[in-house]
Amino acid sequence: MNCEHYKTYLFETAQRLLTTDSPSGYGDAVMEVIASIAQENGYPFARNQKGCGIVTIEGEDNSKTVCLAAHVDTLGLMVRSITDSGELRFTAIGLPLLPTLDGEYCRVRTRDGRVYTGTILSMSSTYHVHDDPMTRIRDEANMVVRLDEEVHSKEDVLALGIMAGDYICIDPKTVVTENGFLKSRFIDDKGSASCMLTLLKVMKEEHRKPKYRTQFLFTIYEETGNGASHLPQEVSELLIVDMGCVGLDMNGSEYQVTICAKDTKGPYNYEMTTRLIQLAKGHGVDFAVDIFPHYLSDSDAALNAGYDIKTALIGPGVNASHGMERTHWKGLANTMTLAGLYLGLK
């Protein structure tokens, strides 16, 4: 598989996903993008009751069904309350690194479809006024959203149709550099989802089928812990395609695909993980094996739901996860290559 041929397509797909707001539970818009990409490549798309997307690919042998899963929900915020002066207090969705949000632009999406822009700020937002702008803690108790509207009171904000429970979507600031870096919030996990969607393009253009019947699952509640809690009953193996950790004593980098042997919850399936390592070694894939100390995935959601399946996890190395993230084309290409090898696309 010549990944370089699909480089532009992968980055364009990543940009489409990354610039579509989809904090956990708010998945309709991003699922429309995924449905469009799947159908453009000739594959049927469906959604389960939770709203997760499923793309089905017939295999050379349909006696067995395997599943690749990536999540397209992101971290985010939700309106908790409105201050007397017209600022928004918020609660976090998932675990964003709140200090990195100080000064970030955002969009507030109301239940009736209106969209307002704003900025996430520390309550000590300026050196010229506050005594503690350098030292004040950046957390939910000490940060607000400043709306780009002429509001002076809680009543002014309510008149805009904004209320508790409205989503606050963070601007991802997506950039692709000339030397192959993808910089953006939420590469976890829209980078890996882009790899999977690019594999659909590969299979269409090269007239290839996976070895076994395959389902691509795109989940929208992974960041809140229950993304893959429902799977088609016929699935026997679940390959999670998520981000690889970078830093401290990690072995992986932004330029490699990482195979995760163990996360916070425990080891992944021994046989399946070993098979992935052997595939990577046998085909010259640049990879690392790592232990992720503060990490859960859609594997945990599926296993906790009681599914009798094997699970393993791979993904491109992502720097500064849950903050201003970055990966490289090489990491994405190595991930796509190993996922393709797992499917039998040599």
Secondary structure as UniProt FT lines:
FT   HELIX           3..6
FT   HELIX           7..18
FT   TURN            24..25
FT   HELIX           28..40
FT   TURN            41..42
FT   STRAND          45..47
FT   TURN            49..50
FT   STRAND          53..57
FT   STRAND          61..71
FT   STRAND          76..82
FT   TURN            84..85
FT   STRAND          88..93
FT   HELIX           98..101
FT   TURN            102..103
FT   STRAND          105..109
FT   TURN            111..112
FT   STRAND          115..122
FT   TURN            127..129
FT   TURN            133..135
FT   HELIX           140..142
FT   STRAND          143..147
FT   HELIX           154..159
FT   TURN            160..161
FT   TURN            164..165
FT   STRAND          167..170
FT   STRAND          175..176
FT   TURN            178..179
FT   STRAND          181..184
FT   TURN            185..186
FT   HELIX           187..205
FT   TURN            206..207
FT   STRAND          212..219
FT   HELIX           222..224
FT   TURN            227..228
FT   TURN            233..234
FT   STRAND          235..241
FT   STRAND          244..245
FT   TURN            248..249
FT   TURN            254..255
FT   STRAND          257..262
FT   HELIX           270..282
FT   TURN            283..284
FT   STRAND          287..291
FT   HELIX           298..304
FT   TURN            305..306
FT   STRAND          310..319
FT   TURN            320..322
FT   STRAND          325..328
FT   HELIX           329..343
//
